[in-house]
């Protein structure tokens, strides 16, 4: 069976705070001194923090989301990166719901995406131990192994200077997390206090800074990308309009609709 887990590359997602990491590059210019460029990207929150936040939702049917999940069919590198991040978000629900079959299915997709993006095959070998942990129901070990693997994959893409993919993976993870969690709240919970999980100003500000400034401006010019960017701006307005960080039922439905539209734009 193909390596189990490119799982975790990043992200995800699911609605938590983050920070900035920098990398310095010296770029020589003929006849001039070297100049230093700072490259930033938003770091993901630890899986333990994400899973802890999901605990706040109480008893939830995570597997309902996974049951209705449809694999993506991305045909361009930007969409592949987005779908990889989105897959990580769903994989975390698989961990929370202890759904072994879905974790295996999702991670097969993630491995394929990671290979297309140029991640070294040597990093994919860590999936073998994850499969063993799954068979033994060692969920704490699974979480740790996935977290370690995520960091390795993220660093690999960063060292390859594939910054666009790093940004788009983060984008896919956060948007899919927003879609998943808002649907869980709408259907299974309907609790106003729980809607605070949908408000993450740090992530959305970082994305609105990074997305229009991708290295490949041909991606930015695509109609589906511009439409998604407009939807992200609308999401930002909704998040910032809440004085207490909570949302009513109609607002949750709107956030879910916007996230769902973005996911659809990038899945095919």
Secondary structure, DSSP 4 states (H G I P E B T S, - for coil): ------TTSS---TT----EEEEEEEE--TTS--EEEEEEEEPPPPHHHHHHHHHTT-S--HHHHHHT-------SHHHHHHHHHHHHHHHHHHHHTT-HHHHHHHHHHHHHHHHHTT--HHHHTTHHHHHHHHHTT-HHHHHHHHHHHHHHHHHHHHHTT-HHHHHHHHHHHHHHHHHHHHHHIIIII--TGGGGGG--HHHHHHHHHHGGG-S-HHHHTSHHHHHHHHHHHHHHHHHHH-SSS---HHHHHHHHHHHHHHHHHHH-
